[in-house]
Amino acid sequence: MTIVPASKLDAADPLARFRSRFVAADDPAVVAYLDGNSLGRPLAVTGERLASFVDGAWGRGLIRSWDAAWMAEPVTVGDRLAEVALGAAPGQVIVADSTTVLLYKLIRAGLSVRGDRDEVIIDRGNFPTDRFVVDGIAAEFGLTVRYLSAPHASGVRPEDVTAVLSERTALVVLSHIAYRSGFIADMAATTRAAHDAGALMLWDLCHSVGALPVELDACDVDLAAGCTYKYLNGGPGSPAFGYVSARLQEQLRQPIWGWMGASDPFAMGPQYEPAAGIRKFISGTPPVLAMQPLKDMLELIAEAGLDEVRRKSVALTEQAIALADELLVPLGATVASPRDPAERGSHVTVDHPLFAEVTAALWEQGVIPDFRPPDGIRIGLSPLSTSFAELERGVEAIARELRARTAA
Ligand SMILES: *Cc1c(COP(=O)(O)O)cnc(C)c1O
């Protein structure tokens, strides 16, 4: 197969103009940034956004800004996120906590309405924090965890879940896009299968949000959580988001009863009375400062259009696989992501036993993918900030480092 030159793909890319909106996108010291799926680049406006926040809402508005804006932001930013990237109607998303903490809260909330059931389904290939939180809750409450195993280069399919669902299943916890292989799970069919068995469905959206359209309401999802520092470029430690379907909000009880999720935080009352709606899933003071950069990225995604973002994401991962087949597979590497773009998110993983040391050498040269055990390089492609030229330079550098170590 002949590879289309990167220059040609970049010239024809309708989203190419967005790259200059990011800090140092053309800094020659960063030869190829292929890890936007772990930490998105900052937007150029983020510096200004933060400086004016310090000077204005915080510096001059002072405590008054809580009333003027900040109290509402976990929900107003959540609503905008829901609209731009989650296919969710208003009033179902909060921005708060970390993904890990929200997973804990939402899993416990899900279990609160399935108290007669004692099993949780998750897969062994899920991200560690998801498995650890499920294991911890299971240990705390004497539940059984049903572990699914999926093929290395793909992920969990609806029939895998159906095979272990029973009248004992309280909740199914899966990643929509697998962090290692990039496999896209079938959200609609899997959720339907869980519901048919009377279980609730929770999706982790860390690797989906901002990379492709997600339809939480249309898929009848119960619960979802994700982070905002990957394809939403919120910055290191930016808060997570949690989705609770409006259908369930009344019945669910979350485990961390804090004053900020109470019906009237400033009543300073003797007892916890949960707020109405999605607000009751908030616990303590929201991370307002850390949710500012995210606002601009949501507007950028809205401007570009998520369908266009997905279209470029597919073009980038197709090109990554073509380059891997041409340059890396002949050196003994294997592609560990789905080859069907309909089943693939916005990164491509390639395995080779030498990739741990190759990755370390690449970082020294400003070529920045990441390494995932036991032997995978993940090539993360963030559609609004990654160019085809950057991808090509990156894969060529991987090949160069690999060749230097495999030449007889
Ligand atoms: C990145 C990621 C997380 C991160 O959890 P934090 O609490 O934000 O550190 C969790 N789950 C998945 C699937 C991820 O990809």
The ligand as an SDF file (V2000), in Angstrom:
LIG
                    3D

 15 15  0  0  0  0  0  0  0  0999 V2000
   -7.3950    8.4770   32.3880 C   0  0  0  0  0  0  0  0  0  0  0  0
   -8.3560    7.4920   32.9480 C   0  0  0  0  0  0  0  0  0  0  0  0
   -8.7770    7.5480   34.2840 C   0  0  0  0  0  0  0  0  0  0  0  0
   -8.1620    8.5630   35.2040 C   0  0  0  0  0  0  0  0  0  0  0  0
   -8.7200    8.6220   36.4790 O   0  0  0  0  0  0  0  0  0  0  0  0
   -8.3400    9.8900   37.3770 P   0  0  0  0  0  0  0  0  0  0  0  0
   -9.1050    9.7110   38.6170 O   0  0  0  0  0  0  0  0  0  0  0  0
   -8.6990   11.1130   36.5900 O   0  0  0  0  0  0  0  0  0  0  0  0
   -6.8630    9.8420   37.6040 O   0  0  0  0  0  0  0  0  0  0  0  0
   -9.7460    6.6490   34.6990 C   0  0  0  0  0  0  0  0  0  0  0  0
  -10.2710    5.7300   33.8540 N   0  0  0  0  0  0  0  0  0  0  0  0
   -9.8730    5.6480   32.5590 C   0  0  0  0  0  0  0  0  0  0  0  0
  -10.4860    4.6430   31.6530 C   0  0  0  0  0  0  0  0  0  0  0  0
   -8.8920    6.5150   32.0790 C   0  0  0  0  0  0  0  0  0  0  0  0
   -8.4910    6.4330   30.8240 O   0  0  0  0  0  0  0  0  0  0  0  0
  1  2  1  0
  2  3  1  0
  2 14  2  0
  3  4  1  0
  3 10  2  0
  4  5  1  0
  5  6  1  0
  6  7  2  0
  6  8  1  0
  6  9  1  0
 10 11  1  0
 11 12  2  0
 12 13  1  0
 12 14  1  0
 14 15  1  0
M  END
$$$$
